[in-house]
Amino acid sequence: MRIVGQVALQKAALKHGDAANALAMWRMAVTAAAWTNLAQLKADFPSADYVPPFTVFNVKENKYRLIAVIDYAERVVVVRSFLTHATYSKGRWK
């Protein structure tokens, strides 16, 4: 998969240094993937949730949430937001 929003990931890693390794591992897993549907994605990321039209990934044991839009046909993951769990829970990201 191709990731659009690499700069957002880099900024998130700088701002939340404790998540840097988890984000790097997420990036490697996503770029190596060839998902064609949500079921395949969930095989790699069982805790990911689909909140139409977004896919929400738990990062660093649920401390952070990475919100993305995935186009399976084009094999593109567009990073929309990286939030703390507390900010995500407020629901303003929708």
N, C-alpha and C positions, 0 to 999 in steps of 0.2 A: 504494500500500500504506500501511496505517496502522502506525506504530511504537509498540509498547508498551514502555516502558522508557527513555523520553527522559532521565529523571533519571540512570540508569546511564551513559548516553552523556555527559552533562554532567560527571559525576564523573570518568569516564575521561579526558575532555579536560583537566580540571583537574589530575589526577594525572600524566598523561602528555602534557604540553604539546606535545611534538613530534608527537603524533598528532592534535591538535585539528583541523587543516585536513583531514586525511584522513577523520576522523570526520564533519566537516561535509559533505564531498563525498559520503560514503557515505549519510548521512541524506537529502541532496537526491535522490540517485539512487533510493533505495528509495521515498521518498514519491512520486516521479514515476512509478514502475513500476506495471504492472498484470499481474504474472506470474500464470499459471495452473498452472505446473509448473516443475520444476527445470531443464528444458532452456531455458526462457525466461530464468530467473534467470541461468544460466550464459552466456547471450549477453551479459549486462551485466557479470557477474562471473565470468570464465572460471576463475579460480583457486579459486572457492568449492567446498567439498566437502560432501557429505551424509554425516554420521555419525549414523545413525538414533538418535533422532528429531531431531537437530540439523543445522543448516546452519552451516558454519564459514567465515567470511570472513577473508581475509588483509588486514591493514590496514597501511599504511605499509611497503610493499615487504616484507611477511612478518615485520615486526618484532613485530607484535601479531596476536592472533586475536580476532575478535568471534564469539561463539557465540549463535545465535538458533534459535528454533523458528518455523517458518513455516506458517501455515494459508492455503493458496492459495485455498480456497473462500471464506473470510471476508476474504481480502486483508489479513491481519494478520501482522506480524513482531514477535515477542516477543524482546527482547534478554535473554539469560540471563547472559552473562558477557563481560567484556573482559579479556583476559590477555596478558601478554608471551608471546612464542614459547617461552621457556624454561619458564615455568609451564605453558603448554598442553602441552608435550612430556612433562611428568611424568604426564599422564593422569588426574589427580585430579578433573577437571571433569566426567567422565562420570557 
